[in-house]
Amino acid sequence: MTEAPAPGAPRLLVLRALGLGDLLAGVPALRALRRAHPDHELVLATPGELAPVVAATGAVDRLLPAAAPGRAVPRSLDWTGPPPDIAVDLHGNGPPSHRLLMRLRPRRLLAFAHPETPGIDGPAWYAEEHERDRWCRLLTWYGIDADPADLLLPRPPGPSPAPGAVVLHPGAGAPSRCWPVERYAAVARALRERGLRVVVTGGADEAGLAARLARSAGLPGTDVFAGGLPYGELSALVAGARAVVSGDTGIAHLAAALAAPSVTLFGPVPPRRWGPPAHPRHRVLWHPGPDGDPHGREPGPALLAVTVGEVLDALDALDALDEPNERDAPTDTTGRGPRAASPPRPPEPAPTPAEAP
């Protein structure tokens, strides 16, 4: 967190009680609020487990733990003392998130307009807008300069537990954004044939998925980092990776924030809404088609259309870059070795009934 504000400082409350990727997509807006109100105590209502990430943004004075199942709005906030001087809704387009903040009686509320909360005079909500752009546009409408490109986090000080490895992350917040594990395993086998180290990561409830991938690819247990790594270790692993391969989930946003080379597999939601910044170090794989349910129970056709060969080609393209980790902030040694020769592509795994388009 930032330095303690002066006693009696005005307070600015921001609501974004969502997940890791959501928090990282909101970093440009948080920093804009910090610059616009340097004398305020900036309080962020977000899940408590995200505290290390919140601290890394350099924009927040205090975290107010707040969460709800799925992407719902918390029932209440444990706010004490006088009402906030300013409240900012970075959670959604209302009305539940609006009403939650309105109950605290802030002197000023910044939020998108909604017909069910006519007292809020904010800009219109555009469903197809990129998430980083959306919240910066909200602030700009209120006269606050915000830059969607201001998303980079400092490099972690600790060493990577697997420097120079290709990180595969098969999980996501919903099955609809999970590429089939058999295909991740095929990618892992092809990379190991080139002499590259491959490691697998997984969240707190994804140990079984990570273990399944490791067994199928013949990875040793020492190369499986499942069960939810602490942020310091996870950020060091991502920052020191040869590349991060995942679906549209939190670790993909972390790779973008740490300027780590990445290959992100999109579907059922297109990258125009949640994709990384346009940069050669970030490769996006997406087969255009109708949008699907990002919280559905099955992978959609767009994600299943991505092939093992396309992922390997994207990794080859990253290896061909002269400076894959080039960025404005200081960099550290990633352990990337010389590019390995690319053998013939492995055959695509036969689709299982669960992954058939």
C-alpha positions in Angstrom: 0.0 0.0 0.0 1.0 3.7 -0.3 2.2 5.9 2.6 -0.4 6.5 5.3 -2.5 9.6 4.5 -2.6 12.6 6.8 -5.0 12.3 9.8 -8.4 13.5 8.8 -7.7 13.2 5.1 -10.8 13.0 2.8 -11.6 9.4 1.8 -12.2 8.0 -1.7 -13.8 4.6 -1.9 -13.5 2.4 -5.0 -15.6 -0.7 -5.5 -14.1 -3.5 -7.6 -14.9 -6.7 -5.6 -14.0 -9.1 -8.4 -11.0 -11.4 -9.3 -7.3 -11.0 -10.2 -7.9 -10.3 -13.9 -10.6 -7.7 -13.1 -8.3 -6.0 -10.6 -5.5 -5.8 -13.1 -7.8 -4.4 -15.8 -8.8 -1.7 -13.4 -5.2 -0.6 -12.6 -5.1 2.3 -15.1 -8.3 3.7 -13.5 -7.0 3.3 -10.0 -3.8 5.1 -10.9 -5.8 7.9 -12.5 -7.8 8.3 -9.3 -4.6 8.4 -7.3 -3.1 11.1 -9.5 -6.4 13.2 -9.4 -6.8 13.0 -5.6 -3.3 12.7 -4.1 -4.5 14.0 -0.7 -7.3 11.5 -0.3 -7.1 8.2 1.4 -7.9 5.8 -1.4 -9.7 2.7 -0.1 -10.3 -0.2 -2.5 -13.2 -2.7 -1.7 -11.9 -5.9 -3.2 -11.2 -9.5 -2.1 -8.7 -9.7 0.8 -6.6 -12.3 -0.9 -5.7 -9.8 -3.6 -3.8 -7.6 -1.0 -0.3 -8.3 -2.5 -1.5 -7.3 -6.0 -3.3 -4.2 -4.7 0.0 -3.2 -3.0 1.9 -3.7 -6.2 -0.3 -1.1 -8.0 1.1 1.7 -5.9 -2.3 3.4 -6.0 -4.2 2.2 -2.9 -3.8 3.3 0.7 -6.1 0.7 2.3 -7.9 -2.5 1.2 -11.4 -3.0 2.5 -12.2 -6.8 2.1 -15.3 -7.3 0.0 -16.4 -10.3 -2.1 -19.4 -12.1 -3.3 -20.0 -15.5 -5.2 -19.3 -15.4 -8.9 -19.4 -11.8 -10.2 -22.2 -10.7 -7.9 -22.2 -7.4 -5.9 -21.4 -7.8 -2.1 -24.4 -7.4 0.1 -22.7 -4.8 2.2 -19.4 -3.1 2.9 -17.7 -2.9 6.3 -17.3 0.9 6.1 -16.9 2.8 9.3 -16.8 6.5 10.1 -18.2 9.4 8.1 -19.5 8.8 4.6 -16.9 8.7 1.8 -16.1 12.0 0.2 -16.0 10.3 -3.2 -17.2 6.8 -4.2 -16.4 5.3 -7.5 -18.1 2.2 -9.0 -15.6 0.2 -10.9 -17.5 -3.0 -10.3 -20.3 -2.8 -12.9 -23.0 -0.8 -14.6 -25.5 -1.0 -11.8 -28.0 -0.8 -10.3 -26.9 -3.3 -7.5 -23.4 -1.8 -7.3 -24.8 1.7 -7.4 -27.2 1.1 -4.6 -24.5 -0.5 -2.4 -22.4 2.6 -2.7 -25.4 5.0 -2.3 -26.3 3.4 1.0 -23.0 4.8 2.3 -24.2 8.4 1.4 -21.0 9.6 -0.4 -20.8 13.3 -1.1 -20.1 12.4 -4.8 -20.6 9.1 -6.7 -18.9 8.4 -10.0 -20.6 5.7 -12.0 -22.1 4.8 -15.3 -25.7 5.9 -15.9 -28.5 3.4 -15.4 -32.3 4.0 -15.8 -33.0 2.3 -12.4 -30.7 4.8 -10.7 -31.7 8.1 -12.3 -29.9 10.2 -9.7 -26.5 9.2 -11.2 -25.5 11.5 -14.0 -22.8 9.4 -15.6 -21.8 8.3 -19.1 -23.5 5.5 -21.1 -22.3 1.9 -20.7 -21.1 0.2 -23.9 -21.2 -3.6 -23.7 -18.6 -4.1 -26.4 -15.9 -1.8 -24.9 -12.6 -3.1 -23.8 -12.5 -3.4 -20.0 -9.4 -1.1 -19.5 -10.9 1.5 -21.8 -14.3 1.3 -20.2 -13.2 2.5 -16.7 -10.8 5.1 -18.1 -13.6 6.5 -20.2 -15.8 6.7 -17.1 -13.2 8.8 -15.3 -12.5 11.0 -18.3 -16.2 11.8 -18.5 -15.9 13.2 -15.0 -12.8 15.3 -15.9 -10.1 12.8 -14.7 -7.3 12.1 -17.1 -6.8 8.3 -17.4 -4.5 6.2 -19.6 -5.6 2.6 -20.4 -1.9 1.8 -21.2 -0.9 2.6 -17.6 -1.1 -1.1 -16.5 2.4 -2.3 -15.9 3.4 -3.6 -12.4 6.9 -3.6 -10.9 8.9 -6.7 -11.5 8.9 -8.9 -8.4 12.2 -8.8 -6.4 12.4 -12.6 -5.7 13.8 -15.2 -8.1 11.6 -17.3 -10.3 11.0 -20.9 -9.1 11.5 -22.0 -12.8 13.4 -19.3 -14.7 13.0 -19.6 -18.5 10.3 -22.1 -18.4 7.1 -22.1 -20.5 4.2 -21.8 -18.1 1.0 -23.6 -19.0 -2.1 -22.6 -17.1 -5.1 -24.9 -18.1 -7.7 -23.5 -15.7 -9.9 -20.4 -15.8 -12.8 -19.0 -13.9 -15.3 -21.0 -15.9 -15.1 -24.2 -18.0 -16.2 -22.2 -21.1 -12.7 -20.5 -21.1 -10.7 -23.7 -20.6 -9.0 -25.1 -23.6 -9.0 -29.0 -23.5 -6.3 -30.3 -21.2 -5.3 -32.9 -23.8 -4.2 -30.1 -26.1 -2.2 -28.4 -23.4 -0.5 -31.7 -22.8 0.3 -32.0 -26.6 1.9 -28.6 -26.4 3.9 -29.6 -23.4 5.2 -32.7 -25.0 6.3 -30.9 -28.2 8.1 -28.2 -26.2 9.9 -30.8 -24.1 11.1 -32.5 -27.2 12.9 -29.3 -28.1 14.6 -29.4 -24.7 12.5 -26.7 -23.1 11.3 -26.7 -19.5 7.5 -26.7 -19.1 5.7 -26.0 -15.9 2.0 -26.1 -15.0 0.2 -23.7 -12.7 -3.3 -23.9 -11.2 -5.5 -22.0 -8.8 -6.6 -23.0 -5.4 -9.2 -25.4 -6.8 -7.3 -26.6 -9.9 -4.8 -29.1 -8.5 -6.6 -32.0 -10.1 -6.6 -30.3 -13.5 -2.9 -29.5 -13.3 -2.1 -33.0 -12.2 -4.0 -34.4 -15.1 -2.0 -32.3 -17.6 1.3 -33.2 -15.9 0.5 -36.9 -16.1 -0.5 -36.7 -19.7 2.6 -34.8 -20.7 5.0 -36.8 -18.5 6.0 -33.8 -16.4 7.7 -34.3 -13.0 6.0 -33.2 -9.9 8.6 -30.6 -9.4 7.2 -28.8 -12.4 3.7 -28.6 -11.1 2.8 -25.4 -9.2 -0.9 -26.0 -8.4 -3.1 -25.1 -5.5 -2.7 -21.3 -5.8 0.9 -20.0 -5.5 1.4 -17.0 -3.3 1.5 -13.8 -5.4 5.2 -13.2 -4.8 6.1 -16.7 -6.2 3.5 -16.5 -9.0 4.5 -13.1 -10.2 8.2 -14.1 -10.1 7.4 -17.3 -12.1 5.4 -15.2 -14.7 8.0 -12.4 -14.9 10.8 -14.9 -15.5 8.9 -17.2 -18.0 9.9 -17.9 -21.5 6.2 -17.5 -22.2 2.9 -17.9 -20.5 0.2 -19.9 -22.3 -3.4 -19.7 -21.0 -7.0 -18.9 -21.7 -8.6 -15.6 -20.9 -8.0 -15.6 -17.2 -6.1 -13.9 -14.4 -2.6 -15.2 -15.2 -2.9 -13.8 -18.8 -3.6 -10.4 -17.3 -0.7 -10.8 -14.9 1.6 -11.6 -17.9 0.5 -8.4 -19.6 1.0 -6.4 -16.4 4.6 -7.8 -16.0 5.4 -7.5 -19.7 6.0 -11.2 -19.9 5.7 -13.0 -23.3 2.3 -14.6 -23.6 0.0 -16.6 -25.8 -3.7 -16.2 -24.8 -6.4 -18.5 -26.2 -9.7 -16.6 -26.5 -13.2 -17.8 -26.5 -16.1 -17.5 -26.0 -15.4 -13.8 -25.4 -13.3 -12.0 -28.1 -10.0 -10.3 -27.3 -11.4 -6.9 -28.3 -13.0 -6.9 -24.8 -10.4 -8.5 -22.6 -7.3 -8.9 -24.7 -3.7 -7.8 -23.8 -2.2 -4.5 -25.1 -1.2 -4.6 -28.8 2.5 -5.6 -28.6 4.6 -8.3 -30.3 5.3 -10.0 -27.0 1.6 -10.8 -26.5 0.0 -13.2 -29.0 -3.7 -13.7 -29.2 -5.4 -16.7 -30.7 -9.0 -16.2 -31.6 -11.4 -17.6 -34.3 -14.1 -15.0 -34.9 -17.7 -16.1 -34.3 -20.7 -15.3 -32.2 -19.9 -14.4 -28.6 -20.7 -17.1 -26.0 -21.2 -17.3 -22.3 -17.9 -16.5 -20.5 -19.2 -18.3 -17.4 -20.7 -21.4 -19.2 -20.1 -25.0 -18.4 -18.5 -26.1 -21.7 -15.8 -24.7 -24.0 -17.4 -22.9 -27.0 -16.6 -23.5 -30.7 -14.3 -20.5 -30.9 -12.0 -21.8 -28.2 -12.1 -25.4 -29.5 -11.1 -24.1 -33.0 -7.7 -23.1 -31.6 -5.2 -25.9 -32.5 -2.0 -27.2 -30.9 -0.2 -26.1 -34.1 -1.4 -22.6 -33.7 -0.2 -22.4 -30.2 3.3 -23.7 -31.1 3.4 -21.3 -34.1 2.7 -18.4 -31.7 5.4 -19.6 -29.3 7.8 -19.7 -32.3 6.9 -16.2 -33.1 7.7 -15.1 -29.6 11.1 -16.9 -29.8 11.9 -15.0 -33.0 11.6 -11.6 -31.2 15.0 -9.9 -30.5 13.8 -8.5 -27.2 10.7 -10.4 -26.0 10.7 -8.8 -22.6 11.4 -5.2 -23.8 9.5 -2.7 -21.6 9.7 0.7 -20.0 10.2 -0.6 -16.5 13.5 -2.3 -15.4 13.8 -5.9 -16.5 15.5 -8.8 -14.9 17.2 -11.9 -16.3 14.7 -14.5 -17.5 17.0 -17.4 -18.3 15.8 -17.6 -21.9 18.2 -19.7 -23.9 18.8 -19.7 -27.6 15.9 -20.6 -29.8 15.4 -24.4 -30.2 14.8 -25.9 -33.6 11.2 -26.6 -34.4 10.5 -30.2 -35.1 7.5 -31.3 -37.2 4.2 -30.5 -35.6 2.7 -33.3 -33.5 -0.7 -34.6 -34.6 -3.7 -32.9 -33.0 -5.2 -34.9 -30.2 -8.5 -36.6 -31.1 -11.4 -34.6 -29.6 -13.1 -36.2 -26.7 -16.9 -36.0 -26.5 -16.7 -33.2 -24.0 -14.7 -31.0 -26.4 -16.3 -31.8 -29.7 -17.6 -28.5 -31.3 
